[in-house]
Amino acid sequence: MARMTQRRKIHRFVLDGSPQSAEFPVRHREDVLAVEEPLEIRLGSLPFTVTMRTPGDDFDLVAGFLVSEGIIWAPEQLVSLRFCAGEDENGVQTFNVVEAQLRPDVALPERGRNIFTSSSCGICGTDSIDAVRKSSHFSPAADAVTLPVETLAGLPDKLRAAQAVFDATGGVHAAGLFRINDDGGAELLCLREDVGRHNAVDKVVGWALRERLLPLAGTVLQVSGRASFELVQKAALAGIPVLAAVSAPSSLAVELADASGMTLAGFSRGKTLNVYAGHRRIAAPAPVPG
């Protein structure tokens, strides 16, 4: 966790009305922060994009980002990943530049970062959803997985229990990939944390690509924040049939989940949850006899 967190001296103001706070309202201490640094992604020797991320699992991040962009979808298309020369003012390697070497037959974007998911890109929702359909090589709609609602409702607690960086900093998002077993239980396959919720998901998807697990049939992606259009898109492109979030989805996220045949749940907080799309995958408990 060394590069993911950083200690910094702070002034802590305590205003709880206690005698101690009245005598010592300002206290000096150290706090632990989540690190945020730029990562430049290159395709071969050509600069592709720069993203702000928490260092760690960078190869997973790059691989997942390429899947999310619809550039690759099979591990054979990614020939190699390596850190390039990148040094700070003291000449120390920063590990902030990653070069991805793709198979020669992989079509590269014509210029820069070829994005259709940004809310500021000027593309309407219908065109955005159509773009995802055209880019996807997997079909979540064909996935017949079902799971008990109790299992789905319990995933936020399982996710939270594994969030080591959040425990230290309180400043990162998490994405956890769970496999639904034959008995209806959930097994945590991979968890990644990052200051960017989209990065956390890319790291999970990139791990799965490198482990040769795509498409991710029979799985649930549980995220710690809200469910945006971008997160649903990333899940759809990885073949994930179920996405659950502890907070709210956006309207376009629900539209994309419905159009892709995904199950989308929000406000999943242990005792209650809302299912916005694909409710047929969720098995409700049997009614209690009156």
KEKE-3310 file (N, C-alpha, C; in steps of 0.2 Angstrom, whole numbers, plus 5000, padded with zeros to 4 digits):
npx = (5004:5011:5013:5000:4995:4999:5007:5003:5006:4994:4982:4971:4955:4944:4928:4919:4913:4918:4928:4941:4942:4939:4951:4961:4958:4964:4973:4988:4993:4996:4989:4982:4983:4974:4984:4985:4989:4995:4993:5000:4995:5001:5000:5009:5022:5015:5007:4991:4981:4979:4976:4969:4974:4974:4990:4995:4991:4992:4994:4983:4973:4976:4974:4960:4955:4957:4948:4936:4936:4933:4943:4950:4946:4950:4963:4973:4975:4982:4998:5009:5013:5021:5031:5037:5051:5050:5053:5054:5058:5070:5075:5070:5062:5045:5035:5024:5020:5014:5016:5007:5007:5000:4992:4996:4985:4975:4964:4968:4963:4959:4963:4970:4961:4947:4932:4915:4908:4908:4899:4900:4902:4893:4886:4870:4859:4854:4862:4874:4871:4869:4882:4888:4882:4887:4901:4902:4907:4902:4887:4877:4864:4861:4865:4860:4861:4855:4851:4849:4840:4844:4858:4862:4860:4869:4881:4887:4892:4902:4910:4914:4921:4933:4940:4955:4962:4953:4950:4961:4962:4949:4946:4944:4936:4928:4928:4921:4922:4911:4908:4893:4889:4883:4875:4869:4877:4890:4906:4920:4930:4939:4945:4947:4953:4952:4955:4946:4930:4928:4940:4943:4934:4939:4951:4947:4941:4952:4960:4952:4953:4967:4967:4961:4947:4936:4921:4913:4903:4890:4892:4893:4895:4900:4899:4905:4900:4889:4879:4884:4881:4893:4899:4890:4892:4905:4904:4895:4903:4912:4904:4897:4883:4876:4875:4878:4875:4879:4873:4863:4857:4860:4848:4851:4860:4851:4844:4853:4857:4845:4844:4855:4852:4856:4856:4852:4855:4852:4855:4859:4860:4861:4848:4838:4835:4835:4829:4832:4833:4831:4825:4821:4832:4833:4830:4817:4813:4803:4786:4781:4770:4754)
npy = (4994:5006:5016:5020:5027:5041:5050:5065:5080:5088:5101:5099:5103:5103:5104:5100:5104:5099:5099:5097:5100:5114:5119:5114:5118:5116:5103:5095:5083:5068:5063:5051:5050:5047:5043:5053:5053:5057:5046:5042:5034:5025:5019:5008:5018:5030:5043:5041:5044:5053:5049:5053:5044:5032:5026:5009:4993:4996:4991:4983:4993:5000:4989:4987:4999:4999:4989:4995:5005:4999:4994:4983:4966:4953:4943:4940:4950:4960:4962:4966:4975:4988:4998:5015:5026:5038:5051:5060:5077:5073:5063:5051:5036:5037:5029:5032:5031:5021:5009:5001:4987:4982:4969:4968:4968:4975:4988:5005:5020:5034:5047:5053:5051:5042:5044:5040:5042:5053:5065:5078:5077:5080:5071:5063:5053:5042:5040:5037:5025:5017:5017:5010:4997:4994:4993:4982:4966:4956:4949:4953:4951:4938:4931:4919:4920:4919:4926:4926:4939:4942:4938:4948:4960:4959:4961:4974:4975:4965:4970:4982:4976:4972:4983:4990:5001:5011:5010:5015:5029:5034:5039:5034:5025:5009:4994:4979:4962:4949:4931:4922:4908:4890:4888:4900:4908:4921:4924:4933:4938:4948:4964:4981:4997:5015:5033:5037:5032:5026:5021:5011:5002:4999:4993:4981:4975:4975:4966:4954:4953:4950:4938:4930:4929:4935:4934:4940:4931:4926:4934:4947:4965:4975:4991:5005:5018:5029:5023:5027:5031:5028:5018:5008:5006:5001:4989:4982:4981:4972:4960:4958:4953:4959:4974:4982:4996:5006:5018:5030:5027:5035:5042:5039:5028:5018:5017:5012:5000:4993:4992:4984:4972:4970:4968:4980:4987:4999:5010:5000:4993:4984:4981:4985:4987:4994:4989:4993:4989:4973:4964:4951:4943:4942:4934:4933:4932:4918:4921:4924:4913:4918)
npz = (5000:5000:4989:4987:4998:5008:5021:5030:5039:5049:5055:5067:5071:5085:5090:5099:5111:5123:5139:5136:5122:5123:5130:5122:5107:5094:5087:5083:5072:5062:5046:5035:5018:5003:4988:4973:4957:4940:4926:4912:4897:4884:4867:4860:4855:4854:4862:4871:4881:4897:4913:4930:4944:4958:4962:4959:4954:4941:4928:4927:4927:4914:4905:4908:4904:4891:4887:4891:4882:4870:4862:4864:4868:4871:4879:4870:4862:4868:4869:4877:4892:4899:4910:4906:4904:4916:4926:4942:4949:4956:4949:4951:4947:4942:4939:4931:4918:4906:4894:4881:4871:4857:4848:4830:4822:4829:4829:4830:4839:4829:4833:4847:4863:4861:4864:4870:4881:4889:4899:4894:4880:4870:4864:4861:4872:4866:4855:4862:4869:4858:4853:4862:4861:4848:4850:4859:4862:4869:4877:4889:4891:4887:4898:4910:4924:4941:4957:4975:4983:4996:4995:4986:4993:5003:4998:4999:5012:5012:5002:5009:5020:5014:5010:5011:5009:5010:5023:5029:5024:5020:5008:4995:4981:4978:4969:4967:4962:4961:4961:4958:4966:4964:4975:4978:4985:4986:4980:4982:4970:4965:4971:4969:4973:4971:4969:4959:4954:4942:4938:4947:4943:4930:4934:4940:4928:4920:4927:4926:4912:4910:4917:4909:4909:4903:4894:4908:4914:4925:4936:4948:4949:4962:4967:4976:4976:4966:4952:4937:4920:4913:4921:4920:4906:4906:4913:4904:4893:4897:4899:4911:4920:4931:4940:4955:4966:4980:4980:4971:4954:4938:4926:4912:4914:4919:4907:4898:4905:4904:4890:4887:4893:4906:4924:4936:4951:4964:4979:4988:5003:5013:5021:5012:4994:4978:4962:4946:4933:4924:4934:4934:4937:4950:4964:4975:4993:4999:5003:5020:5028:5033)
capx = (5000:5015:5012:4993:4994:5004:5006:5004:5004:4988:4979:4964:4950:4939:4923:4913:4911:4921:4933:4948:4942:4940:4957:4965:4954:4968:4978:4993:4993:4997:4983:4984:4979:4975:4988:4982:4994:4993:4995:5000:4994:5003:4999:5016:5026:5010:5002:4984:4977:4981:4970:4972:4972:4978:4995:4994:4987:4992:4993:4976:4970:4977:4970:4953:4953:4957:4942:4931:4935:4931:4949:4952:4941:4953:4969:4978:4976:4986:5004:5013:5012:5028:5032:5042:5055:5047:5056:5053:5064:5076:5078:5067:5057:5038:5030:5017:5019:5013:5015:5003:5009:4994:4993:4996:4978:4970:4962:4969:4959:4962:4967:4969:4956:4941:4927:4908:4904:4908:4893:4901:4904:4889:4882:4864:4859:4852:4868:4878:4869:4870:4889:4890:4880:4892:4907:4902:4908:4898:4880:4875:4857:4861:4867:4854:4862:4850:4854:4844:4840:4848:4865:4864:4859:4874:4888:4891:4896:4907:4915:4917:4926:4940:4943:4960:4964:4948:4951:4967:4961:4942:4946:4944:4930:4930:4924:4922:4919:4909:4905:4888:4889:4877:4871:4867:4881:4894:4913:4924:4935:4944:4943:4951:4952:4955:4951:4941:4926:4929:4947:4942:4930:4944:4956:4944:4940:4958:4962:4949:4956:4973:4966:4957:4940:4931:4916:4912:4897:4888:4896:4890:4900:4897:4903:4904:4897:4883:4880:4884:4881:4900:4900:4886:4895:4911:4901:4892:4908:4915:4900:4895:4876:4873:4879:4874:4878:4876:4870:4858:4859:4857:4843:4854:4863:4846:4842:4859:4857:4839:4845:4860:4850:4859:4852:4855:4852:4855:4854:4860:4862:4860:4842:4834:4839:4830:4831:4830:4832:4833:4823:4820:4838:4834:4825:4814:4812:4796:4782:4780:4763:4750)
capy = (5000:5011:5021:5021:5031:5046:5054:5072:5084:5093:5104:5096:5107:5099:5108:5095:5106:5096:5103:5096:5104:5121:5120:5113:5117:5114:5098:5093:5076:5066:5060:5047:5052:5042:5046:5054:5055:5056:5040:5042:5028:5025:5013:5008:5024:5035:5045:5040:5048:5053:5049:5053:5038:5030:5021:5002:4989:5000:4986:4981:4999:5001:4984:4988:5005:4998:4986:5000:5010:4995:4993:4976:4962:4947:4944:4939:4957:4964:4959:4967:4981:4990:5005:5018:5031:5044:5053:5066:5082:5070:5058:5044:5033:5038:5023:5035:5031:5014:5008:4995:4985:4978:4965:4972:4968:4979:4994:5010:5026:5039:5052:5054:5047:5041:5043:5042:5042:5059:5069:5084:5076:5083:5066:5062:5047:5037:5038:5034:5018:5013:5016:5004:4991:4993:4991:4977:4959:4951:4950:4952:4949:4931:4927:4917:4919:4922:4926:4928:4946:4942:4938:4954:4965:4958:4962:4980:4973:4961:4975:4986:4973:4971:4990:4991:5008:5016:5010:5020:5035:5036:5044:5030:5021:5002:4990:4972:4957:4943:4926:4918:4900:4886:4888:4906:4913:4926:4923:4939:4937:4954:4970:4986:5004:5021:5039:5037:5025:5023:5018:5005:4997:4997:4989:4975:4973:4973:4960:4949:4951:4947:4932:4926:4927:4938:4938:4939:4928:4924:4938:4954:4970:4979:4997:5009:5025:5029:5020:5031:5028:5026:5012:5003:5004:4997:4982:4979:4979:4966:4955:4958:4954:4962:4979:4985:5002:5008:5025:5030:5027:5040:5040:5036:5022:5014:5015:5007:4993:4990:4991:4979:4966:4970:4970:4986:4989:5005:5010:4993:4995:4978:4979:4987:4989:4996:4986:4998:4985:4966:4962:4944:4939:4943:4929:4936:4926:4916:4924:4920:4911:4922)
capz = (5000:5001:4985:4987:5003:5010:5027:5030:5045:5048:5061:5068:5075:5088:5092:5102:5117:5129:5142:5132:5116:5125:5132:5116:5101:5089:5089:5078:5071:5055:5043:5030:5012:4996:4983:4967:4952:4933:4923:4904:4893:4877:4863:4857:4857:4853:4868:4870:4886:4904:4918:4937:4948:4964:4960:4961:4949:4935:4922:4927:4925:4907:4902:4908:4901:4884:4886:4891:4876:4865:4858:4865:4872:4872:4881:4865:4858:4872:4868:4883:4896:4903:4913:4902:4908:4919:4932:4945:4949:4959:4945:4953:4942:4945:4937:4929:4911:4904:4886:4880:4865:4855:4842:4824:4819:4833:4826:4835:4838:4824:4836:4855:4866:4857:4870:4868:4887:4893:4899:4891:4874:4866:4860:4865:4876:4861:4851:4867:4870:4851:4852:4867:4857:4842:4853:4864:4859:4874:4878:4896:4890:4886:4904:4914:4931:4946:4964:4980:4985:5002:4993:4983:4998:5008:4995:5001:5018:5010:4999:5014:5024:5011:5008:5016:5008:5013:5030:5030:5021:5019:5002:4989:4979:4978:4965:4969:4957:4964:4957:4961:4966:4963:4981:4978:4988:4982:4981:4980:4965:4964:4973:4968:4976:4968:4970:4954:4954:4935:4938:4951:4939:4925:4937:4940:4922:4917:4930:4923:4905:4910:4920:4904:4912:4900:4897:4915:4915:4932:4941:4950:4950:4967:4968:4983:4975:4962:4946:4932:4913:4912:4925:4917:4900:4907:4915:4899:4888:4900:4899:4917:4920:4936:4943:4961:4969:4986:4979:4965:4947:4933:4921:4906:4917:4919:4900:4895:4908:4901:4883:4887:4896:4912:4930:4939:4957:4968:4986:4991:5009:5018:5022:5006:4988:4972:4956:4941:4927:4925:4940:4934:4939:4957:4967:4981:4997:4999:5008:5026:5029:5038)
cpx = (5004:5014:5005:4991:5000:5002:5007:5002:4998:4986:4972:4960:4945:4934:4917:4911:4914:4926:4940:4948:4942:4947:4962:4961:4958:4973:4982:4994:4995:4990:4986:4980:4980:4979:4984:4988:4992:4996:4995:5000:4996:5002:5005:5019:5021:5006:4995:4980:4981:4975:4973:4969:4976:4983:4993:4989:4987:4991:4986:4971:4970:4973:4963:4951:4952:4950:4936:4930:4934:4937:4951:4946:4944:4960:4975:4979:4980:4993:5008:5011:5019:5028:5038:5045:5050:5050:5054:5059:5070:5078:5075:5062:5050:5033:5023:5016:5019:5012:5012:5005:5003:4996:4992:4989:4973:4970:4963:4964:4963:4966:4965:4965:4950:4936:4920:4904:4904:4902:4894:4903:4900:4885:4876:4864:4858:4858:4873:4877:4870:4878:4891:4888:4885:4898:4908:4903:4905:4891:4878:4868:4856:4863:4861:4856:4856:4853:4848:4845:4844:4856:4867:4864:4865:4881:4891:4895:4902:4913:4918:4923:4933:4943:4949:4962:4959:4948:4956:4966:4954:4941:4946:4938:4933:4925:4926:4918:4917:4906:4899:4888:4883:4872:4868:4871:4886:4901:4916:4930:4941:4941:4948:4949:4955:4951:4946:4937:4927:4935:4946:4939:4935:4949:4953:4943:4947:4961:4959:4951:4962:4973:4962:4950:4935:4928:4915:4905:4896:4891:4891:4896:4897:4902:4901:4901:4890:4884:4879:4883:4888:4901:4896:4889:4901:4909:4899:4897:4912:4911:4897:4887:4873:4878:4875:4879:4875:4872:4865:4861:4857:4852:4846:4858:4857:4844:4847:4858:4851:4840:4850:4858:4853:4854:4856:4851:4856:4852:4854:4863:4861:4853:4837:4838:4833:4833:4828:4829:4834:4831:4822:4826:4838:4828:4823:4813:4804:4792:4781:4772:4760:4748)
cpy = (5006:5017:5023:5026:5036:5050:5061:5075:5088:5096:5102:5100:5103:5104:5104:5098:5103:5100:5103:5100:5112:5123:5120:5112:5115:5109:5096:5086:5074:5062:5056:5049:5047:5046:5047:5056:5053:5049:5041:5035:5029:5019:5013:5014:5030:5037:5044:5044:5048:5053:5050:5047:5037:5025:5014:4999:4993:4996:4984:4987:5000:4995:4985:4994:5003:4993:4990:5004:5006:4993:4986:4972:4955:4948:4944:4946:4961:4960:4960:4974:4982:4997:5008:5023:5037:5046:5060:5071:5079:5064:5051:5042:5034:5033:5026:5035:5023:5013:5001:4993:4980:4974:4969:4973:4972:4986:5000:5016:5031:5044:5053:5049:5047:5039:5045:5042:5048:5063:5076:5083:5078:5077:5064:5055:5041:5035:5035:5027:5014:5012:5010:4997:4989:4990:4985:4970:4954:4953:4948:4949:4941:4927:4926:4917:4922:4922:4928:4935:4947:4942:4945:4960:4964:4960:4969:4979:4969:4965:4979:4983:4972:4977:4992:4999:5013:5016:5015:5027:5038:5040:5040:5027:5014:4999:4983:4967:4951:4938:4923:4911:4897:4887:4895:4911:4917:4925:4929:4936:4942:4960:4975:4993:5009:5027:5040:5031:5022:5019:5011:5000:4995:4992:4982:4972:4971:4967:4954:4947:4948:4940:4927:4924:4931:4933:4936:4936:4926:4928:4944:4959:4975:4985:5001:5015:5024:5025:5025:5027:5025:5019:5006:5001:4999:4990:4979:4976:4973:4960:4953:4958:4958:4968:4982:4991:5003:5015:5024:5029:5033:5037:5036:5029:5017:5012:5011:5000:4989:4988:4985:4973:4965:4971:4975:4988:4995:5005:5004:4994:4990:4976:4980:4988:4990:4992:4990:4994:4978:4963:4954:4940:4938:4938:4932:4930:4924:4919:4920:4919:4915:4919)
cpz = (5000:4996:4984:4993:5005:5016:5027:5037:5044:5055:5061:5073:5078:5092:5095:5109:5124:5132:5138:5126:5118:5127:5126:5110:5095:5091:5082:5077:5063:5053:5037:5024:5007:4991:4977:4962:4945:4931:4915:4901:4886:4873:4858:4859:4856:4860:4866:4875:4892:4908:4925:4940:4954:4961:4963:4956:4943:4928:4921:4924:4917:4903:4902:4905:4893:4882:4886:4885:4870:4860:4858:4869:4873:4874:4876:4861:4862:4873:4875:4886:4899:4905:4908:4907:4910:4926:4935:4945:4952:4955:4947:4949:4946:4943:4934:4922:4909:4897:4885:4872:4862:4849:4835:4821:4823:4830:4831:4833:4833:4827:4843:4858:4863:4862:4867:4875:4891:4893:4895:4883:4868:4862:4864:4868:4871:4857:4856:4868:4863:4851:4856:4863:4852:4844:4856:4860:4864:4875:4885:4896:4890:4893:4909:4921:4935:4952:4969:4982:4991:5000:4990:4988:5003:5005:4997:5007:5016:5006:5004:5018:5021:5008:5013:5015:5010:5020:5033:5029:5021:5013:4996:4988:4979:4973:4966:4964:4961:4960:4961:4960:4965:4969:4982:4982:4984:4985:4978:4976:4965:4967:4972:4970:4972:4969:4965:4953:4947:4935:4942:4947:4933:4928:4938:4933:4919:4920:4927:4916:4905:4913:4915:4906:4908:4895:4904:4917:4922:4937:4943:4951:4956:4967:4974:4982:4971:4956:4940:4925:4912:4915:4922:4910:4901:4909:4909:4894:4891:4901:4906:4917:4925:4939:4949:4964:4975:4986:4973:4958:4943:4929:4915:4908:4917:4912:4897:4898:4905:4894:4882:4890:4903:4918:4934:4945:4960:4975:4989:4997:5015:5019:5016:5000:4983:4966:4950:4934:4928:4931:4940:4936:4947:4960:4974:4986:4997:5004:5014:5027:5034:5044)
residu = (MET:ALA:ARG:MET:THR:GLN:ARG:ARG:LYS:ILE:HIS:ARG:PHE:VAL:LEU:ASP:GLY:SER:PRO:GLN:SER:ALA:GLU:PHE:PRO:VAL:ARG:HIS:ARG:GLU:ASP:VAL:LEU:ALA:VAL:GLU:GLU:PRO:LEU:GLU:ILE:ARG:LEU:GLY:SER:LEU:PRO:PHE:THR:VAL:THR:MET:ARG:THR:PRO:GLY:ASP:ASP:PHE:ASP:LEU:VAL:ALA:GLY:PHE:LEU:VAL:SER:GLU:GLY:ILE:ILE:TRP:ALA:PRO:GLU:GLN:LEU:VAL:SER:LEU:ARG:PHE:CYS:ALA:GLY:GLU:ASP:GLU:ASN:GLY:VAL:GLN:THR:PHE:ASN:VAL:VAL:GLU:ALA:GLN:LEU:ARG:PRO:ASP:VAL:ALA:LEU:PRO:GLU:ARG:GLY:ARG:ASN:ILE:PHE:THR:SER:SER:SER:CYS:GLY:ILE:CYS:GLY:THR:ASP:SER:ILE:ASP:ALA:VAL:ARG:LYS:SER:SER:HIS:PHE:SER:PRO:ALA:ALA:ASP:ALA:VAL:THR:LEU:PRO:VAL:GLU:THR:LEU:ALA:GLY:LEU:PRO:ASP:LYS:LEU:ARG:ALA:ALA:GLN:ALA:VAL:PHE:ASP:ALA:THR:GLY:GLY:VAL:HIS:ALA:ALA:GLY:LEU:PHE:ARG:ILE:ASN:ASP:ASP:GLY:GLY:ALA:GLU:LEU:LEU:CYS:LEU:ARG:GLU:ASP:VAL:GLY:ARG:HIS:ASN:ALA:VAL:ASP:LYS:VAL:VAL:GLY:TRP:ALA:LEU:ARG:GLU:ARG:LEU:LEU:PRO:LEU:ALA:GLY:THR:VAL:LEU:GLN:VAL:SER:GLY:ARG:ALA:SER:PHE:GLU:LEU:VAL:GLN:LYS:ALA:ALA:LEU:ALA:GLY:ILE:PRO:VAL:LEU:ALA:ALA:VAL:SER:ALA:PRO:SER:SER:LEU:ALA:VAL:GLU:LEU:ALA:ASP:ALA:SER:GLY:MET:THR:LEU:ALA:GLY:PHE:SER:ARG:GLY:LYS:THR:LEU:ASN:VAL:TYR:ALA:GLY:HIS:ARG:ARG:ILE:ALA:ALA:PRO:ALA:PRO:VAL:PRO:GLY)
# end
